[in-house]
C-alpha cells in the first residue's frame, strides 16, 4: 500500500508536467505562426535620415544631449543612476551595487552587501552590470541612439502607406546586428517598434512605447512598454542637469 500511493502520485505529476510541456510548445508555436514576420527590405537613404531627424526632434534630442543625470528602475528589478558626463552609472540589483565605468570597465567598483569584490568575481559582475545596462537603457533612450556609430537607417513604407524607420545596429552593445522598425505618429513621436533581435526567435514582435513624459531636462522619455501580454514598467523616471 505504501508503494502504490507514491507511484500513483508520480504518474499524476508526470502527466501534469507532460501536459504543461505540450501546452508551452503549442503556445510558442501559435505565437510564432501569428507574430513571426520577415524583416522588410529597403535601402539606406537620406529620406530615412530625414525621418530619423524628425523622430529626434519629437523626443527633444537636443535636451537629451544636454541631460547629465538619468534615473530609472527596469521592471522593478534593476535600478540605475547614470551620470552621462562622467560616463559612470550605478547599477543596483538584489545584493549588488556596481559603480560601472562605461569607458574603462576595469575601473568599476563592485559591492555585494556593502563588501567590495575583487579579481574574477569582480569581473563577472562588471560584465553582468554592463549587460543589464545595455539592455535596460535601450528601453529608455533608444530613440536618441538612431545616429550612433555603426547604425544604418532605412525607410520602409507600411501597408497603410505610412513611413517607418528601420534602424540596424551593426556594432556595439551585446548583440550587434539587431534591427528595429520604428512606428511613429504624425509628429514623429515613437509609438512602437518591431524587433528582429538575436535573443528573440520570433521576428517582428511589436513592443509599444507608452506614457511619454517631459523630464526636468526637457527630454521626452517613456515610462511604460508592453510586449505581447507583458507590461514593462520603467519605474520613476528622472532626467536632469
VEXDREN-2710 file (C-alpha; in Angstrom, 1 decimal):
% VEXDREN-2710
k/r/px/py/pz
1/UNK/0.0/0.0/0.0
2/UNK/2.8/2.4/0.8
3/UNK/4.4/1.7/-2.6
4/UNK/1.2/2.1/-4.7
5/UNK/0.4/5.7/-3.5
6/UNK/3.8/7.2/-4.4
7/UNK/3.7/5.5/-7.8
8/UNK/0.2/7.0/-8.5
9/UNK/1.4/10.3/-7.3
10/UNK/4.4/10.2/-9.5
11/UNK/2.3/9.3/-12.5
12/UNK/0.0/12.3/-11.9
13/UNK/3.0/14.6/-11.5
14/UNK/4.5/13.1/-14.7
15/UNK/1.3/13.6/-16.7
16/UNK/0.9/17.2/-15.4
17/UNK/4.5/18.0/-16.4
18/UNK/4.0/16.4/-19.8
19/UNK/0.8/18.4/-20.3
20/UNK/2.5/21.6/-19.3
21/UNK/5.3/21.0/-21.8
22/UNK/2.9/20.2/-24.6
23/UNK/0.9/23.4/-23.7
24/UNK/4.0/25.5/-23.8
25/UNK/5.1/24.1/-27.1
26/UNK/1.6/24.7/-28.6
27/UNK/1.5/28.3/-27.3
28/UNK/5.0/29.1/-28.5
29/UNK/4.2/27.5/-31.9
30/UNK/1.0/29.6/-32.1
31/UNK/2.8/32.8/-31.2
32/UNK/5.4/32.1/-33.8
33/UNK/2.9/31.4/-36.5
34/UNK/0.8/34.5/-35.6
35/UNK/3.5/37.1/-35.0
36/UNK/6.6/36.0/-36.9
37/UNK/7.4/38.1/-40.0
38/UNK/10.4/38.7/-42.2
39/UNK/12.4/41.9/-41.9
40/UNK/11.4/44.4/-44.6
41/UNK/13.9/45.0/-47.3
42/UNK/14.9/48.6/-48.2
43/UNK/18.0/50.7/-49.0
44/UNK/20.0/53.1/-46.9
45/UNK/18.8/56.6/-47.8
46/UNK/18.8/60.3/-47.0
47/UNK/15.0/60.0/-46.7
48/UNK/15.5/57.6/-43.8
49/UNK/17.8/60.1/-42.2
50/UNK/15.2/62.8/-42.5
51/UNK/12.6/60.6/-40.8
52/UNK/15.2/59.9/-38.1
53/UNK/15.8/63.6/-37.6
54/UNK/12.0/64.1/-37.3
55/UNK/11.9/61.5/-34.5
56/UNK/14.8/63.1/-32.7
57/UNK/13.0/66.4/-32.8
58/UNK/9.8/64.9/-31.4
59/UNK/11.7/63.5/-28.4
60/UNK/13.7/66.7/-27.9
61/UNK/17.1/65.1/-28.6
62/UNK/18.9/68.5/-28.0
63/UNK/17.6/68.5/-24.4
64/UNK/18.6/64.8/-24.1
65/UNK/22.2/65.5/-25.2
66/UNK/22.5/68.2/-22.6
67/UNK/21.0/66.0/-19.9
68/UNK/23.6/64.9/-17.3
69/UNK/21.7/62.5/-15.0
70/UNK/19.2/59.8/-15.7
71/UNK/17.5/57.6/-13.2
72/UNK/15.1/54.7/-13.6
73/UNK/14.2/51.2/-12.5
74/UNK/13.6/48.5/-15.1
75/UNK/10.7/46.1/-14.4
76/UNK/11.1/46.7/-10.7
77/UNK/14.4/44.8/-10.6
78/UNK/17.4/46.8/-11.8
79/UNK/17.9/50.3/-10.6
80/UNK/20.1/52.9/-12.4
81/UNK/21.6/56.3/-11.8
82/UNK/23.6/57.4/-14.8
83/UNK/26.0/60.3/-14.9
84/UNK/26.4/60.8/-18.7
85/UNK/29.0/63.5/-18.3
86/UNK/31.4/61.3/-16.2
87/UNK/30.4/58.1/-18.0
88/UNK/29.6/56.4/-14.7
89/UNK/26.4/54.5/-14.0
90/UNK/25.4/53.0/-10.6
91/UNK/23.7/49.7/-11.3
92/UNK/21.8/48.1/-8.3
93/UNK/20.1/44.7/-8.1
94/UNK/19.4/42.2/-5.3
95/UNK/22.5/42.4/-3.0
96/UNK/24.8/44.0/-5.6
97/UNK/25.8/47.6/-6.4
98/UNK/28.2/48.2/-9.3
99/UNK/29.8/51.6/-9.9
100/UNK/30.1/50.9/-13.7
101/UNK/32.7/52.9/-15.6
102/UNK/31.4/52.8/-19.2
103/UNK/34.7/54.0/-20.7
104/UNK/37.2/51.8/-18.6
105/UNK/35.2/48.9/-17.3
106/UNK/38.1/47.5/-15.3
107/UNK/38.0/50.6/-13.1
108/UNK/34.5/49.7/-12.0
109/UNK/33.7/49.0/-8.3
110/UNK/31.6/46.0/-7.3
111/UNK/29.9/45.7/-3.9
112/UNK/28.0/42.7/-2.5
113/UNK/26.1/43.5/0.7
114/UNK/28.4/46.5/1.0
115/UNK/31.6/44.5/0.7
116/UNK/33.9/45.2/-2.2
117/UNK/34.7/42.3/-4.6
118/UNK/37.9/41.7/-6.4
119/UNK/39.5/39.6/-9.1
120/UNK/37.4/37.1/-11.1
121/UNK/34.3/37.7/-9.1
122/UNK/34.5/41.4/-9.7
123/UNK/34.9/40.9/-13.5
124/UNK/31.9/38.6/-13.6
125/UNK/29.6/41.2/-12.1
126/UNK/31.0/44.0/-14.1
127/UNK/30.1/42.0/-17.2
128/UNK/26.6/41.3/-15.8
129/UNK/26.1/45.0/-14.9
130/UNK/27.2/46.1/-18.4
131/UNK/24.8/43.6/-20.0
132/UNK/21.9/44.8/-17.8
133/UNK/22.7/48.5/-18.6
134/UNK/23.0/47.9/-22.3
135/UNK/19.6/46.2/-22.4
136/UNK/17.7/48.3/-19.9
137/UNK/19.0/51.7/-21.0
138/UNK/18.0/50.9/-24.6
139/UNK/14.4/50.6/-23.4
140/UNK/14.7/54.1/-22.1
141/UNK/16.7/56.0/-24.6
142/UNK/16.7/54.0/-27.9
143/UNK/15.1/56.8/-29.9
144/UNK/18.1/59.0/-29.1
145/UNK/20.5/56.4/-30.5
146/UNK/19.4/56.3/-34.1
147/UNK/22.6/58.0/-35.3
148/UNK/25.0/56.1/-33.0
149/UNK/28.2/54.9/-34.6
150/UNK/27.6/51.7/-36.6
151/UNK/23.9/52.4/-37.2
152/UNK/22.2/52.0/-40.6
153/UNK/18.9/53.7/-41.4
154/UNK/16.4/52.6/-44.0
155/UNK/12.9/54.0/-44.9
156/UNK/10.1/51.4/-45.0
157/UNK/6.6/52.1/-46.4
158/UNK/4.0/50.2/-44.5
159/UNK/0.8/48.6/-45.8
160/UNK/-1.2/51.6/-44.7
161/UNK/1.0/53.9/-46.7
162/UNK/2.8/55.4/-43.7
163/UNK/6.6/55.6/-43.5
164/UNK/8.6/53.8/-40.8
165/UNK/12.2/53.9/-39.8
166/UNK/14.3/50.7/-39.8
167/UNK/17.5/51.0/-37.7
168/UNK/20.1/48.3/-37.7
169/UNK/23.0/48.3/-35.2
170/UNK/26.0/46.7/-36.9
171/UNK/28.3/47.3/-34.0
172/UNK/28.2/47.9/-30.2
173/UNK/26.1/46.6/-27.4
174/UNK/25.8/42.9/-26.5
175/UNK/24.0/41.8/-29.7
176/UNK/25.3/43.7/-32.8
177/UNK/23.1/43.1/-35.9
178/UNK/19.8/43.7/-34.2
179/UNK/17.2/45.7/-36.1
180/UNK/14.3/47.8/-35.0
181/UNK/11.4/49.2/-37.2
182/UNK/10.2/52.4/-35.5
183/UNK/6.5/53.1/-35.9
184/UNK/5.8/56.8/-35.5
185/UNK/2.8/59.1/-35.1
186/UNK/2.3/62.1/-37.3
187/UNK/4.6/64.3/-35.2
188/UNK/7.4/61.7/-35.3
189/UNK/7.0/60.5/-31.7
190/UNK/7.6/56.7/-31.5
191/UNK/4.5/54.7/-30.6
192/UNK/6.1/51.3/-31.0
193/UNK/8.9/49.3/-32.7
194/UNK/9.1/45.9/-34.3
195/UNK/12.2/43.9/-33.4
196/UNK/14.5/41.5/-35.2
197/UNK/16.9/40.6/-32.5
198/UNK/19.2/37.6/-31.8
199/UNK/17.8/36.8/-28.4
200/UNK/14.2/36.5/-29.6
201/UNK/13.4/33.7/-32.1
202/UNK/10.3/35.5/-33.4
203/UNK/11.0/38.2/-35.9
204/UNK/8.9/41.4/-36.0
205/UNK/7.5/41.3/-32.4
206/UNK/6.0/44.7/-31.6
207/UNK/6.7/46.5/-28.4
208/UNK/4.7/49.6/-27.6
209/UNK/6.4/52.7/-26.2
210/UNK/3.8/54.4/-23.9
211/UNK/3.3/57.1/-21.4
212/UNK/5.9/59.6/-22.7
213/UNK/6.8/62.3/-20.2
214/UNK/8.8/65.5/-20.4
215/UNK/11.7/65.3/-18.0
216/UNK/13.2/68.1/-15.9
217/UNK/15.9/68.5/-18.5
218/UNK/13.3/68.8/-21.3
219/UNK/13.9/65.5/-22.9
220/UNK/11.0/63.2/-23.6
221/UNK/11.3/59.6/-22.2
222/UNK/8.9/56.7/-21.9
223/UNK/7.8/55.3/-18.6
224/UNK/6.0/52.2/-19.8
225/UNK/6.2/49.5/-22.5
226/UNK/4.2/46.5/-23.5
227/UNK/5.2/43.4/-25.4
228/UNK/2.6/40.7/-26.2
229/UNK/1.0/40.1/-22.8
230/UNK/3.8/41.6/-20.8
231/UNK/3.9/45.1/-19.2
232/UNK/7.3/46.7/-18.6
233/UNK/7.4/49.5/-16.1
234/UNK/10.4/51.8/-16.2
235/UNK/9.8/52.9/-12.6
236/UNK/10.1/56.6/-11.5
237/UNK/12.0/58.0/-14.5
238/UNK/14.0/61.2/-14.0
239/UNK/16.4/63.2/-16.2
240/UNK/18.0/66.4/-15.1
241/UNK/21.1/68.5/-15.5
END
